[in-house]
């Protein structure tokens, strides 16, 4: 008798990128999430204006990736969080999440403000935020790949 196939768990990545740096980090993240040995996880990348309540409700984990602008999270990401907040407030308690923030000079405020919103949603951070300041390096892209493999692997092995 064959074993039942493992159901696919959805890893939702909401990504906003203006200059391309955040998008490059997300590309590396997706590469890591598709690492050999990770099965049963489908990664879906959406822009904040394309993502909504149904996408969050269908996700087993969420990664938010955005630039820090003027010391805060990008406005489109904040708009996304405002649109999903009340409809998802009770239905997504405990959702595993991670943050990717790309900034020119500082990402502290972006992480702080986003954490406040996600704490209100009662989502669960499963990795420290990946904060990249300044020009992208190979080390930054490697860190994004590692984060992708870690989050997808955690889903595949039902760690969160």
Number of C-alpha atoms within 10 A of each C-alpha: 3 4 5 6 7 10 10 14 19 21 27 22 28 25 23 24 18 10 9 12 20 23 18 16 28 27 17 22 27 24 17 24 25 19 16 9 9 18 18 16 22 19 21 14 18 15 18 22 14 10 20 18 15 11 18 22 16 13 19 22 28 24 22 22 28 30 30 26 17 14 18 19 24 20 15 16 22 16 13 18 21 12 16 18 17 12 15 17 14 11 12 19 15 16 20 23 23 22 23 26 25 28 23 14 13 19 24 15 15 24 20 13 15 18 19 11 15 18 14 12 21 17 20 18 20 17 13 11 19 19 21 25 16 11 10 14 10 8 9 18 19 15 19 26 22 19 24 27 23 19 25 31 22 17 22 20 12 10 11 18
